[in-house]
Amino acid sequence: MAEQIGVALVGTGFGQKVHLPALDAHHRTQVTAVYHRDLAKAEAIAAKHNIPFASDNLDTVLQHPTVQAVSISTPPFLHYDMAKTAIHAGKHVLLEKPTTLNAQESKDLYGLAASKKVAVTLDFEFRFIPAWQRLQELLQSGYVGKMRYVKIDWLGASRANPQRAWNWYARRDQGGGTLGSIGSHSFDYILWLFGEVTKLSATLSTTIHQRPDPNDGDKLKPVTSDDVCNVTLALPDGTPVQVCLSAVTIQGRGHFVEIYGDQGTLVLGNSSQTDYINGFKLMGSQGGADLAEIEIPDRLAFPRVFDDGRIAPIVRVVNQWVESIDQGQAIAPSLREGTYSQLVMDCCWESHDKQQWVNVPSLDKFLS
């Protein structure tokens, strides 16, 4: 019988809501410790979820004999130091996106993980959603023929209320903003579905310029992160990919990927503003026929669904992580893919700051 993997929970917001139930649901992983910078909160979380050990010291958590791996879902500006500490301690890491604050940090973690022979998996869950998996199969089978144009819209309203509190998300220097929040996902699934891009042009906008800080008497603080992103990328064959992202579009369109080729069209979309995972429908057309819904085969279905739609695909991410641990080798989405997503994000900021097209280095060249 395969051994259980003891996991420390580091990051107790999204981690407590999504990572923890996903880790509990997988038959090989068990949360055995929790870290929080406030010891009383760490102990309260441990008591609530029957977690055996709690601490406000990360090193102490990593040294605990029940911990072989770590789930990190803290804000992005903490990812590098925490992941580096965990990897140095020889622990496997499940890491939330965006990977780090910049691609050089991601590259450093990539090299360190390889030298320490630990598995690091990124939470790029769109790769594991049934409708997305069917889309990838159809693309691989040549359903659309030679691609002519790819259009991605991800228009949500999570930051549309200007009274939503100022925090790290409002700060570019701490990895906040729409580019990191959802652009990191988009750049990963562009890599998965279409391959690397060669160049890009990006305009990153801030439309809500101040937010109240509840820790400072609701004083208005400046927002330096982006809330709207418009990016044009080019695939190696010249196919343009247009990406429009927003977190401030009230009743926005939702999340859609449209792929147009010389033989057919595929459209994957989810108009829900509350469930970012379930609700995707796949439509297709060949030979000029009307778009029609494409059935998702049962073999791709989640074996179990949850009230929170985000949990089921993350159980599959956890499974990929466990397989990577068992096999002793990186399996996508690993730090390699996490570094790529971060590299494209860095190029977006470079393009925006310089107001010009930017060449995106090949991943192999960047990692060498």
Residue frames as qw, qx, qy, qz and C-alpha x, y, z in Angstrom:
[[0.000, 0.888, 0.460, 0.000, 0.00, 0.00, 0.00],
 [0.395, 0.569, -0.030, 0.721, 1.34, 3.41, -1.01],
 [0.393, -0.310, -0.487, 0.715, 2.48, 5.60, 1.87],
 [0.030, -0.921, -0.388, 0.025, 0.55, 8.66, 3.01],
 [0.440, 0.353, -0.044, 0.825, 2.16, 12.03, 2.35],
 [0.299, -0.711, -0.450, 0.450, 1.97, 14.42, 5.28],
 [0.296, 0.581, 0.251, 0.716, 1.35, 17.99, 4.09],
 [0.230, -0.448, -0.369, 0.781, 1.80, 21.28, 5.92],
 [0.184, 0.818, 0.487, 0.244, -0.76, 23.96, 5.08],
 [0.355, -0.343, -0.030, 0.869, 0.96, 27.31, 4.55],
 [0.196, -0.058, -0.329, -0.922, -1.58, 29.96, 3.60],
 [0.054, 0.295, 0.890, -0.344, -4.92, 29.78, 5.31],
 [0.416, 0.389, 0.070, -0.819, -7.25, 31.90, 3.17],
 [0.709, 0.366, -0.406, -0.446, -7.59, 30.18, -0.19],
 [0.270, 0.311, -0.901, 0.132, -5.60, 27.34, 1.35],
 [0.272, 0.056, 0.785, -0.553, -8.21, 26.68, 4.03],
 [0.629, 0.374, 0.164, -0.661, -11.14, 27.03, 1.58],
 [0.782, 0.499, -0.231, -0.293, -9.75, 25.03, -1.35],
 [0.374, 0.515, -0.762, 0.114, -6.33, 23.40, -0.82],
 [0.312, -0.259, 0.781, -0.474, -7.28, 21.81, 2.51],
 [0.791, 0.181, 0.382, -0.441, -10.45, 20.04, 1.27],
 [0.730, 0.550, -0.365, -0.178, -8.66, 18.97, -1.92],
 [0.190, 0.491, -0.813, 0.248, -5.80, 17.48, 0.10],
 [0.513, -0.108, 0.683, -0.509, -8.29, 15.79, 2.43],
 [0.824, 0.339, 0.100, -0.444, -10.15, 14.33, -0.56],
 [0.597, 0.534, -0.595, -0.071, -7.07, 12.72, -2.11],
 [0.944, -0.288, -0.139, -0.083, -6.38, 9.26, -0.73],
 [0.804, 0.144, -0.250, 0.520, -2.60, 9.79, -0.51],
 [0.216, 0.432, -0.232, 0.845, -2.36, 13.20, 1.16],
 [0.504, -0.679, -0.523, 0.107, -3.12, 14.22, 4.73],
 [0.050, 0.778, -0.162, 0.605, -2.74, 17.68, 6.26],
 [0.758, -0.301, -0.476, 0.329, -0.66, 17.12, 9.38],
 [0.410, -0.402, -0.212, 0.791, 0.46, 20.67, 10.23],
 [0.193, 0.870, 0.356, 0.279, -0.57, 24.27, 9.71],
 [0.454, -0.111, -0.114, 0.877, 1.46, 27.48, 9.72],
 [0.019, 0.893, 0.323, 0.313, 0.17, 30.97, 10.46],
 [0.343, 0.452, -0.317, 0.760, 2.20, 33.97, 11.54],
 [0.454, -0.452, 0.276, -0.717, -0.29, 34.39, 14.41],
 [0.115, 0.135, -0.967, 0.181, 0.02, 31.35, 16.69],
 [0.409, 0.217, 0.618, -0.635, -3.49, 31.72, 18.11],
 [0.658, 0.445, -0.133, -0.592, -4.94, 31.67, 14.59],
 [0.396, 0.363, -0.831, -0.145, -2.79, 28.69, 13.64],
 [0.074, -0.011, 0.922, -0.380, -4.04, 26.78, 16.68],
 [0.533, 0.328, 0.364, -0.690, -7.67, 27.76, 15.99],
 [0.624, 0.441, -0.435, -0.477, -7.42, 26.53, 12.39],
 [0.251, 0.258, -0.931, 0.066, -5.80, 23.30, 13.55],
 [0.278, 0.117, 0.782, -0.544, -8.57, 22.72, 16.10],
 [0.599, 0.393, 0.072, -0.694, -11.30, 23.46, 13.56],
 [0.730, 0.443, -0.409, -0.323, -9.95, 20.96, 11.01],
 [0.929, -0.304, 0.209, -0.014, -8.42, 18.37, 13.36],
 [0.621, 0.638, -0.358, 0.281, -4.88, 19.13, 12.19],
 [0.832, -0.350, -0.324, 0.283, -2.40, 17.62, 14.67],
 [0.582, -0.315, -0.071, 0.747, 0.25, 20.38, 14.75],
 [0.179, 0.926, 0.235, 0.234, 0.22, 24.19, 14.52],
 [0.601, -0.375, -0.029, 0.705, 3.00, 26.75, 14.67],
 [0.201, 0.964, 0.071, -0.160, 3.87, 30.36, 13.88],
 [0.228, -0.689, 0.591, 0.352, 7.38, 29.32, 12.83],
 [0.789, 0.475, -0.237, -0.309, 7.78, 27.94, 9.31],
 [0.308, 0.514, -0.792, 0.117, 11.08, 26.19, 10.08],
 [0.384, -0.161, 0.780, -0.466, 9.47, 24.40, 13.00],
 [0.799, 0.315, 0.205, -0.469, 6.63, 23.23, 10.76],
 [0.664, 0.570, -0.458, -0.157, 9.05, 21.99, 8.10],
 [0.126, 0.447, -0.844, 0.266, 11.08, 20.08, 10.69],
 [0.704, -0.145, 0.433, -0.544, 8.03, 18.29, 12.08],
 [0.267, -0.223, 0.922, 0.170, 8.40, 14.54, 11.52],
 [0.515, 0.455, 0.706, -0.170, 4.93, 14.19, 9.99],
 [0.370, 0.833, 0.012, -0.412, 5.61, 16.73, 7.21],
 [0.659, -0.016, 0.561, 0.501, 6.97, 15.52, 3.87],
 [0.260, 0.442, 0.504, 0.695, 5.38, 18.20, 1.69],
 [0.045, -0.439, -0.311, 0.842, 3.98, 21.73, 1.80],
 [0.222, 0.704, 0.587, 0.331, 1.00, 23.48, 0.25],
 [0.249, -0.318, -0.092, 0.910, 1.75, 27.20, -0.25],
 [0.120, 0.678, 0.600, 0.407, -1.16, 29.51, -1.03],
 [0.280, -0.649, -0.223, 0.672, 0.03, 32.75, 0.53],
 [0.333, 0.905, 0.037, -0.262, 0.10, 36.08, -1.38],
 [0.823, 0.513, -0.061, 0.235, 2.60, 36.07, -4.28],
 [0.140, 0.838, -0.401, 0.342, 5.24, 38.23, -2.59],
 [0.595, -0.534, 0.554, -0.231, 5.76, 35.46, -0.03],
 [0.966, 0.224, -0.002, -0.126, 6.01, 32.57, -2.51],
 [0.597, 0.614, -0.462, 0.231, 9.72, 32.77, -3.32],
 [0.078, -0.558, 0.673, -0.479, 11.10, 32.82, 0.22],
 [0.752, -0.178, 0.447, -0.450, 8.63, 30.25, 1.52],
 [0.940, 0.320, -0.063, -0.103, 9.08, 27.86, -1.40],
 [0.448, 0.639, -0.552, 0.292, 12.86, 28.27, -1.23],
 [0.342, -0.479, 0.649, -0.482, 12.83, 27.45, 2.48],
 [0.883, 0.005, 0.315, -0.347, 10.64, 24.40, 1.92],
 [0.842, 0.483, -0.241, 0.022, 12.74, 23.11, -0.98],
 [0.180, 0.645, -0.644, 0.370, 15.95, 23.59, 0.99],
 [0.539, -0.315, 0.627, -0.465, 14.35, 21.48, 3.72],
 [0.002, -0.122, 0.963, 0.241, 13.76, 18.73, 1.14],
 [0.404, 0.395, 0.679, -0.469, 9.98, 19.12, 1.10],
 [0.204, 0.372, 0.718, 0.552, 7.79, 18.72, -1.97],
 [0.074, 0.346, 0.217, -0.910, 5.73, 21.82, -2.77],
 [0.194, 0.648, 0.690, 0.260, 2.24, 22.49, -4.11],
 [0.225, -0.287, -0.048, 0.930, 2.44, 26.15, -5.11],
 [0.308, 0.786, 0.479, -0.242, -0.32, 28.60, -5.94],
 [0.451, 0.428, 0.296, 0.725, -0.02, 30.87, -8.93],
 [0.587, 0.745, -0.306, 0.082, 1.40, 33.34, -9.79],
 [0.871, 0.040, -0.367, 0.324, 4.64, 31.49, -9.20],
 [0.542, -0.347, -0.215, 0.735, 6.74, 34.33, -7.79],
 [0.049, 0.841, 0.135, -0.521, 7.26, 38.07, -8.31],
 [0.355, 0.752, -0.398, -0.388, 9.43, 37.64, -11.39],
 [0.927, 0.295, -0.216, -0.088, 10.80, 34.98, -13.72],
 [0.347, 0.568, -0.657, 0.354, 14.31, 35.07, -12.25],
 [0.466, -0.337, 0.619, -0.535, 12.91, 34.01, -8.87],
 [0.919, 0.137, 0.131, -0.345, 10.97, 31.23, -10.61],
 [0.717, 0.522, -0.452, 0.092, 14.10, 30.11, -12.44],
 [0.013, -0.537, 0.711, -0.454, 16.03, 30.02, -9.15],
 [0.707, -0.147, 0.498, -0.480, 13.35, 27.78, -7.59],
 [0.895, 0.367, -0.142, -0.210, 13.38, 25.57, -10.70],
 [0.513, 0.545, -0.616, 0.246, 17.12, 24.97, -10.35],
 [0.250, -0.419, 0.685, -0.541, 16.94, 24.46, -6.61],
 [0.844, -0.002, 0.277, -0.460, 14.09, 21.94, -6.87],
 [0.844, 0.417, -0.334, -0.043, 16.03, 19.97, -9.46],
 [0.296, 0.533, -0.687, 0.395, 19.15, 19.90, -7.26],
 [0.374, -0.264, 0.663, -0.592, 17.18, 18.84, -4.18],
 [0.234, -0.062, -0.927, -0.285, 15.14, 16.31, -6.17],
 [0.210, 0.366, 0.688, -0.591, 11.79, 17.52, -4.86],
 [0.144, 0.494, 0.729, 0.451, 8.52, 17.78, -6.77],
 [0.076, 0.382, 0.234, -0.891, 7.00, 21.23, -7.18],
 [0.155, 0.484, 0.781, 0.362, 3.57, 21.42, -8.81],
 [0.088, 0.037, 0.019, -0.995, 1.75, 24.63, -9.77],
 [0.314, 0.455, 0.740, -0.383, -1.98, 25.00, -9.27],
 [0.250, 0.254, -0.424, -0.833, -2.88, 25.55, -12.92],
 [0.461, 0.148, 0.811, -0.329, -6.22, 23.81, -12.60],
 [0.611, 0.508, -0.041, -0.606, -7.72, 24.61, -16.01],
 [0.274, 0.405, -0.837, -0.247, -5.66, 21.76, -17.45],
 [0.002, -0.016, -0.976, 0.218, -7.79, 19.39, -15.36],
 [0.500, 0.312, 0.348, -0.730, -11.35, 20.56, -16.12],
 [0.613, 0.230, 0.749, 0.096, -13.22, 18.04, -18.33],
 [0.497, 0.823, 0.259, -0.092, -14.42, 20.54, -20.96],
 [0.023, 0.876, -0.430, -0.216, -10.90, 21.96, -21.25],
 [0.481, -0.305, 0.800, 0.190, -9.41, 18.50, -21.61],
 [0.629, 0.490, 0.601, 0.053, -11.85, 17.75, -24.44],
 [0.295, 0.936, -0.060, -0.181, -10.89, 21.03, -26.11],
 [0.211, -0.691, 0.649, 0.239, -7.24, 20.02, -25.97],
 [0.600, 0.046, 0.787, 0.134, -8.03, 16.60, -27.50],
 [0.557, 0.729, 0.396, -0.036, -9.95, 18.17, -30.38],
 [0.118, 0.920, -0.304, -0.217, -7.15, 20.63, -31.08],
 [0.380, -0.467, 0.770, 0.212, -4.64, 17.78, -31.12],
 [0.610, 0.288, 0.734, 0.075, -6.86, 15.87, -33.56],
 [0.201, -0.010, 0.480, 0.854, -6.84, 18.79, -36.02],
 [0.171, 0.654, 0.714, -0.182, -10.49, 19.74, -35.56],
 [0.142, 0.880, 0.130, -0.434, -9.97, 23.40, -36.56],
 [0.746, 0.556, 0.101, 0.353, -7.25, 22.73, -39.15],
 [0.509, 0.194, -0.138, 0.827, -4.65, 25.46, -39.50],
 [0.222, -0.723, -0.468, 0.456, -5.30, 28.08, -36.86],
 [0.289, 0.634, 0.250, 0.672, -6.02, 31.62, -37.98],
 [0.143, -0.565, 0.178, -0.793, -6.97, 33.43, -34.79],
 [0.493, -0.350, -0.741, 0.293, -7.35, 32.80, -31.05],
 [0.200, -0.586, 0.019, -0.785, -9.46, 35.10, -28.87],
 [0.474, -0.298, -0.734, 0.384, -9.52, 34.86, -25.06],
 [0.262, -0.605, 0.000, -0.752, -11.90, 36.94, -22.94],
 [0.510, -0.332, -0.709, 0.356, -11.91, 36.63, -19.16],
 [0.093, -0.449, -0.007, -0.889, -14.13, 39.43, -17.93],
 [0.487, -0.455, -0.721, 0.189, -15.17, 39.26, -14.29],
 [0.204, -0.791, -0.101, -0.568, -16.25, 41.56, -11.50],
 [0.745, -0.356, -0.456, 0.332, -14.32, 40.36, -8.45],
 [0.415, -0.258, -0.184, 0.853, -12.70, 43.81, -8.00],
 [0.080, 0.585, 0.475, 0.653, -15.51, 45.93, -9.46],
 [0.399, -0.852, -0.336, -0.032, -16.58, 47.40, -6.13],
 [0.339, 0.669, -0.284, 0.597, -14.32, 50.39, -5.39],
 [0.520, -0.677, 0.277, -0.441, -14.99, 49.87, -1.67],
 [0.969, -0.065, -0.197, 0.134, -13.26, 46.50, -1.70],
 [0.546, -0.796, 0.144, 0.217, -10.36, 46.82, 0.73],
 [0.371, 0.796, -0.468, 0.095, -6.87, 47.92, -0.19],
 [0.819, -0.430, 0.373, 0.067, -4.35, 45.14, 0.46],
 [0.449, -0.380, 0.644, 0.488, -1.49, 43.35, -1.29],
 [0.536, 0.477, 0.657, 0.232, -3.71, 42.77, -4.36],
 [0.202, 0.961, 0.178, -0.068, -3.69, 46.53, -4.96],
 [0.253, -0.822, 0.416, 0.295, 0.12, 46.63, -5.07],
 [0.763, 0.576, -0.288, -0.052, 2.12, 45.83, -8.18],
 [0.152, 0.647, -0.700, 0.261, 5.28, 45.37, -6.10],
 [0.471, -0.231, 0.763, -0.378, 3.60, 42.57, -4.12],
 [0.057, 0.000, 0.944, 0.325, 2.35, 40.64, -7.14],
 [0.354, 0.487, 0.612, -0.513, -1.20, 41.94, -7.03],
 [0.321, 0.466, -0.276, -0.777, -3.46, 42.62, -9.98],
 [0.845, 0.326, 0.157, -0.395, -5.39, 40.92, -12.72],
 [0.546, 0.599, -0.578, -0.093, -2.34, 39.87, -14.72],
 [0.031, 0.362, -0.884, 0.295, -1.05, 37.76, -11.85],
 [0.565, 0.024, 0.592, -0.574, -4.44, 36.58, -10.68],
 [0.800, 0.378, 0.408, -0.227, -5.90, 35.31, -13.97],
 [0.484, 0.766, -0.382, -0.182, -3.30, 36.16, -16.60],
 [0.211, -0.501, 0.838, -0.043, -1.00, 33.60, -15.00],
 [0.674, 0.188, 0.688, -0.192, -3.64, 30.94, -15.72],
 [0.649, 0.712, 0.077, -0.257, -4.17, 32.17, -19.28],
 [0.245, 0.757, -0.592, -0.129, -0.49, 32.06, -20.15],
 [0.395, -0.267, 0.876, -0.071, -0.24, 28.54, -18.79],
 [0.683, 0.347, 0.624, -0.154, -3.14, 27.20, -20.81],
 [0.500, 0.797, -0.211, -0.264, -1.89, 29.02, -23.92],
 [0.031, -0.581, 0.810, 0.071, 1.33, 27.04, -23.46],
 [0.510, 0.008, 0.841, -0.183, -0.63, 23.81, -22.90],
 [0.647, 0.566, 0.449, -0.244, -3.02, 24.26, -25.83],
 [0.564, 0.825, 0.016, -0.014, -0.87, 26.06, -28.40],
 [0.804, 0.120, -0.079, 0.577, 2.78, 26.07, -27.32],
 [0.406, -0.469, -0.101, 0.778, 5.17, 28.91, -26.58],
 [0.307, 0.922, 0.236, -0.026, 4.65, 32.41, -27.94],
 [0.698, 0.239, 0.057, 0.672, 7.33, 34.45, -29.71],
 [0.161, 0.155, -0.090, 0.971, 6.40, 38.07, -29.00],
 [0.152, -0.696, -0.695, 0.100, 3.72, 40.17, -27.37],
 [0.037, 0.373, -0.005, 0.927, 2.33, 43.66, -26.93],
 [0.363, -0.529, -0.736, 0.216, 0.55, 44.54, -23.69],
 [0.119, -0.500, 0.061, -0.856, -1.38, 47.43, -22.20],
 [0.433, -0.361, -0.760, 0.323, -2.12, 47.11, -18.48],
 [0.151, -0.577, -0.132, -0.792, -4.62, 49.53, -16.99],
 [0.188, -0.279, -0.727, 0.598, -5.70, 50.63, -13.53],
 [0.159, -0.537, -0.480, -0.675, -9.27, 51.92, -13.58],
 [0.568, -0.778, -0.242, -0.116, -9.93, 52.08, -9.82],
 [0.439, 0.620, -0.358, 0.543, -7.09, 54.24, -8.53],
 [0.117, -0.412, 0.601, -0.675, -7.76, 54.21, -4.77],
 [0.672, -0.342, -0.630, -0.184, -9.19, 51.79, -2.25],
 [0.467, -0.736, 0.201, -0.447, -9.89, 52.10, 1.50],
 [0.462, 0.270, -0.777, 0.331, -7.42, 50.52, 3.90],
 [0.682, -0.592, -0.321, -0.287, -9.39, 49.01, 6.83],
 [0.774, -0.272, -0.299, 0.487, -6.16, 48.78, 8.83],
 [0.320, -0.043, -0.069, 0.944, -5.71, 52.55, 8.59],
 [0.182, 0.485, 0.431, -0.739, -9.17, 53.92, 9.34],
 [0.563, 0.605, 0.558, 0.075, -10.36, 53.27, 5.78],
 [0.042, -0.754, 0.261, 0.601, -7.91, 55.86, 4.51],
 [0.795, 0.595, 0.062, -0.102, -7.78, 55.76, 0.73],
 [0.520, -0.507, 0.552, 0.411, -4.55, 54.21, -0.52],
 [0.405, 0.601, -0.426, -0.542, -3.21, 54.25, -4.10],
 [0.908, 0.143, 0.393, -0.036, -3.73, 51.20, -6.32],
 [0.003, 0.698, -0.578, -0.423, -0.61, 50.42, -8.35],
 [0.400, -0.002, 0.897, 0.190, -1.64, 47.03, -9.72],
 [0.245, 0.043, -0.572, -0.781, -3.60, 46.44, -12.92],
 [0.504, 0.219, 0.682, -0.482, -7.29, 45.59, -13.13],
 [0.752, 0.594, 0.163, -0.234, -7.65, 45.46, -16.94],
 [0.397, -0.447, 0.654, 0.464, -5.16, 43.79, -19.30],
 [0.760, 0.603, 0.076, -0.229, -5.12, 43.70, -23.09],
 [0.406, -0.521, 0.676, 0.328, -2.41, 41.52, -24.57],
 [0.808, 0.524, -0.133, -0.235, -1.70, 40.47, -28.15],
 [0.543, -0.471, 0.669, 0.191, 0.66, 37.50, -28.53],
 [0.637, 0.531, -0.424, -0.363, 2.05, 35.72, -31.57],
 [0.917, -0.144, 0.370, 0.023, 2.54, 31.97, -31.93],
 [0.457, -0.401, 0.578, 0.545, 5.61, 30.74, -33.86],
 [0.397, 0.354, 0.711, 0.460, 3.58, 30.35, -37.09],
 [0.026, 0.154, 0.165, 0.974, 2.36, 33.93, -36.76],
 [0.329, -0.590, -0.693, -0.254, -1.12, 33.09, -35.45],
 [0.078, -0.439, 0.267, -0.854, -2.33, 36.04, -33.33],
 [0.439, -0.449, -0.755, 0.190, -3.71, 35.41, -29.84],
 [0.129, -0.545, 0.034, -0.828, -5.74, 38.24, -28.32],
 [0.458, -0.347, -0.738, 0.354, -6.19, 38.14, -24.54],
 [0.206, -0.566, -0.021, -0.798, -8.59, 40.52, -22.75],
 [0.499, -0.286, -0.731, 0.367, -8.67, 40.27, -18.96],
 [0.177, -0.526, 0.086, -0.827, -10.62, 42.30, -16.42],
 [0.306, -0.270, -0.818, 0.404, -11.59, 42.06, -12.77],
 [0.059, 0.333, 0.328, -0.882, -13.78, 45.20, -12.83],
 [0.281, -0.058, -0.569, -0.770, -16.39, 44.42, -15.51],
 [0.464, 0.097, 0.592, -0.652, -19.81, 44.34, -13.83],
 [0.794, 0.359, 0.410, -0.269, -21.79, 41.50, -15.42],
 [0.074, 0.617, -0.646, -0.444, -18.83, 40.84, -17.68],
 [0.719, 0.287, -0.473, -0.420, -18.95, 38.17, -20.36],
 [0.919, -0.297, 0.249, -0.072, -17.19, 35.57, -18.24],
 [0.357, -0.545, 0.693, 0.310, -14.40, 33.29, -19.47],
 [0.824, 0.506, 0.191, -0.169, -14.28, 32.33, -23.14],
 [0.338, -0.442, 0.658, 0.508, -11.66, 30.83, -25.45],
 [0.719, 0.608, 0.179, -0.286, -12.41, 31.03, -29.18],
 [0.423, -0.371, 0.678, 0.473, -10.24, 29.21, -31.73],
 [0.652, 0.657, 0.095, -0.366, -10.73, 29.83, -35.45],
 [0.453, -0.317, 0.705, 0.444, -9.06, 27.72, -38.14],
 [0.297, 0.317, -0.526, -0.732, -9.37, 27.04, -41.85],
 [0.336, -0.105, -0.903, -0.246, -11.38, 23.85, -41.19],
 [0.479, -0.587, -0.647, -0.087, -13.40, 24.64, -38.11],
 [0.134, -0.609, 0.232, -0.747, -14.12, 26.66, -34.98],
 [0.569, -0.348, -0.699, 0.258, -14.10, 25.77, -31.27],
 [0.184, -0.611, 0.127, -0.760, -15.57, 27.96, -28.55],
 [0.544, -0.295, -0.711, 0.335, -15.23, 27.13, -24.86],
 [0.076, -0.486, 0.077, -0.867, -17.09, 29.42, -22.50],
 [0.384, -0.477, -0.720, 0.326, -18.46, 29.95, -19.02],
 [0.027, -0.648, -0.174, -0.741, -20.56, 33.04, -18.37],
 [0.621, -0.660, -0.415, 0.085, -20.86, 32.52, -14.60],
 [0.083, 0.781, -0.275, 0.555, -19.58, 35.31, -12.38],
 [0.617, -0.599, 0.349, -0.372, -19.51, 33.12, -9.27],
 [0.884, -0.161, 0.434, 0.073, -18.25, 29.67, -10.35],
 [0.179, 0.775, -0.482, -0.366, -15.06, 29.92, -12.36],
 [0.210, -0.296, 0.921, 0.143, -14.76, 26.16, -12.87],
 [0.362, 0.371, 0.855, -0.028, -18.14, 24.57, -13.55],
 [0.359, 0.765, 0.297, -0.445, -20.43, 25.78, -16.29],
 [0.019, -0.503, 0.593, 0.629, -17.99, 25.57, -19.19],
 [0.784, 0.433, 0.406, -0.182, -19.68, 24.54, -22.44],
 [0.318, -0.332, 0.641, 0.614, -17.78, 23.49, -25.54],
 [0.629, 0.651, 0.239, -0.352, -19.18, 24.45, -28.94],
 [0.410, -0.294, 0.656, 0.562, -17.83, 23.46, -32.33],
 [0.642, 0.668, 0.143, -0.348, -18.38, 23.89, -36.06],
 [0.425, -0.261, 0.676, 0.543, -16.78, 22.39, -39.14],
 [0.261, 0.285, 0.740, 0.550, -17.43, 23.07, -42.80],
 [0.129, -0.208, -0.168, -0.955, -19.39, 26.25, -42.15],
 [0.436, -0.504, -0.729, -0.155, -22.12, 24.56, -40.08],
 [0.377, -0.778, 0.008, -0.502, -23.78, 26.34, -37.17],
 [0.044, 0.418, -0.759, 0.498, -22.02, 26.10, -33.83],
 [0.812, -0.318, -0.357, -0.334, -23.34, 23.15, -31.85],
 [0.521, -0.661, 0.470, -0.266, -22.57, 21.93, -28.34],
 [0.593, 0.347, -0.725, 0.044, -19.97, 19.17, -28.14],
 [0.848, -0.479, -0.118, -0.194, -20.62, 16.50, -25.54],
 [0.047, -0.679, 0.686, -0.258, -17.93, 15.93, -22.94],
 [0.735, 0.017, -0.670, -0.102, -17.27, 12.17, -22.62],
 [0.765, -0.610, -0.068, -0.196, -17.87, 10.51, -19.27],
 [0.870, -0.002, -0.202, 0.449, -14.25, 9.31, -19.18],
 [0.332, 0.417, -0.173, 0.828, -13.19, 12.93, -18.54],
 [0.454, -0.731, -0.233, -0.453, -15.75, 13.65, -15.82],
 [0.117, -0.529, 0.618, -0.571, -14.75, 14.44, -12.26],
 [0.452, -0.147, -0.878, 0.054, -15.19, 11.30, -10.13],
 [0.303, -0.620, -0.610, 0.389, -16.49, 13.55, -7.35],
 [0.099, 0.637, 0.154, 0.749, -17.85, 17.08, -7.28],
 [0.342, -0.315, -0.546, 0.697, -17.99, 19.53, -4.38],
 [0.016, 0.875, 0.442, -0.199, -20.12, 22.47, -3.33],
 [0.071, -0.835, 0.277, 0.470, -17.12, 24.69, -4.11],
 [0.844, 0.533, 0.052, -0.041, -16.42, 24.05, -7.79],
 [0.213, 0.831, -0.509, 0.077, -12.73, 24.90, -7.40],
 [0.592, -0.488, 0.625, -0.140, -11.99, 21.81, -5.33],
 [0.925, 0.210, 0.313, -0.053, -12.54, 19.02, -7.90],
 [0.684, 0.675, -0.187, 0.204, -9.88, 20.18, -10.41],
 [0.071, -0.773, 0.553, -0.303, -7.43, 20.87, -7.59],
 [0.845, -0.241, 0.462, -0.122, -7.85, 17.28, -6.41],
 [0.876, 0.438, 0.104, 0.173, -6.54, 16.38, -9.89],
 [0.242, 0.839, -0.375, 0.312, -3.68, 18.85, -9.45],
 [0.548, -0.583, 0.549, -0.242, -2.86, 17.15, -6.15],
 [0.947, 0.080, 0.310, -0.005, -2.93, 13.79, -7.92],
 [0.657, 0.690, -0.155, 0.260, -0.43, 15.09, -10.49],
 [0.129, -0.795, 0.485, -0.340, 1.74, 16.27, -7.61],
 [0.790, -0.337, 0.485, -0.166, 1.57, 12.85, -5.92],
 [0.917, 0.354, 0.135, 0.125, 2.52, 11.12, -9.18],
 [0.377, 0.810, -0.314, 0.320, 5.45, 13.49, -9.58],
 [0.435, -0.658, 0.543, -0.288, 6.58, 12.64, -6.03],
 [0.915, -0.068, 0.388, -0.085, 6.21, 8.91, -6.67],
 [0.837, 0.494, 0.092, 0.216, 8.05, 8.98, -10.00],
 [0.587, -0.524, 0.133, 0.602, 10.79, 11.34, -8.85],
 [0.342, 0.118, 0.430, 0.827, 10.41, 13.58, -11.88],
 [0.202, 0.336, 0.140, -0.909, 8.64, 16.79, -12.84],
 [0.184, 0.454, 0.827, 0.276, 5.21, 16.35, -14.39],
 [0.062, -0.224, -0.167, -0.958, 3.36, 19.34, -15.83],
 [0.175, 0.893, -0.039, 0.412, 2.27, 21.71, -14.46],
 [0.773, -0.306, -0.222, 0.510, 5.62, 21.93, -12.69],
 [0.282, -0.752, 0.026, 0.595, 8.01, 24.78, -11.95],
 [0.356, 0.016, 0.575, 0.737, 8.98, 24.68, -15.62],
 [0.028, 0.639, 0.628, 0.443, 5.47, 25.72, -16.61],
 [0.318, -0.847, -0.329, 0.269, 5.27, 28.10, -13.66],
 [0.403, -0.445, 0.233, 0.765, 8.44, 29.80, -14.82],
 [0.231, 0.285, 0.617, 0.696, 7.04, 30.15, -18.32],
 [0.123, -0.815, -0.549, -0.143, 3.84, 31.78, -17.10],
 [0.391, -0.784, -0.092, 0.473, 5.90, 34.18, -15.00],
 [0.429, -0.158, 0.421, 0.783, 8.22, 34.93, -17.94],
 [0.114, 0.546, 0.601, 0.573, 5.28, 35.94, -20.14],
 [0.281, -0.874, -0.384, 0.100, 3.92, 38.10, -17.33],
 [0.463, -0.560, 0.123, 0.676, 7.29, 39.83, -17.02],
 [0.313, 0.128, 0.540, 0.770, 7.29, 40.47, -20.77],
 [0.040, -0.775, -0.577, -0.255, 3.80, 42.00, -20.48],
 [0.345, -0.856, -0.152, 0.353, 5.03, 44.50, -17.92],
 [0.455, -0.303, 0.368, 0.752, 8.11, 45.24, -20.04],
 [0.211, 0.433, 0.625, 0.614, 5.93, 45.84, -23.09],
 [0.169, -0.870, -0.459, -0.051, 3.57, 48.07, -21.12],
 [0.433, -0.741, -0.001, 0.513, 6.37, 50.10, -19.54],
 [0.352, -0.268, 0.478, 0.759, 8.21, 50.55, -22.86],
 [0.537, 0.607, 0.215, -0.545, 5.01, 50.84, -24.93],
 [0.389, 0.552, -0.619, -0.400, 6.38, 48.48, -27.57],
 [0.954, 0.071, -0.247, -0.157, 6.38, 44.86, -28.77],
 [0.343, -0.648, 0.669, -0.118, 8.64, 42.55, -26.78],
 [0.661, 0.257, -0.690, -0.143, 10.21, 39.28, -27.86],
 [0.805, -0.449, 0.247, -0.300, 9.51, 36.41, -25.47],
 [0.045, 0.550, -0.833, -0.045, 12.59, 34.21, -24.92],
 [0.767, -0.027, -0.601, -0.224, 12.21, 30.48, -25.46],
 [0.747, -0.610, 0.111, -0.239, 11.79, 28.67, -22.17],
 [0.941, -0.021, -0.041, 0.334, 14.73, 26.34, -22.80],
 [0.464, 0.541, -0.139, 0.687, 16.96, 29.33, -23.50],
 [0.318, -0.748, 0.128, -0.569, 15.75, 31.18, -20.42],
 [0.862, -0.479, 0.102, -0.132, 16.28, 28.18, -18.14],
 [0.885, 0.235, -0.164, 0.368, 19.71, 27.30, -19.52]]
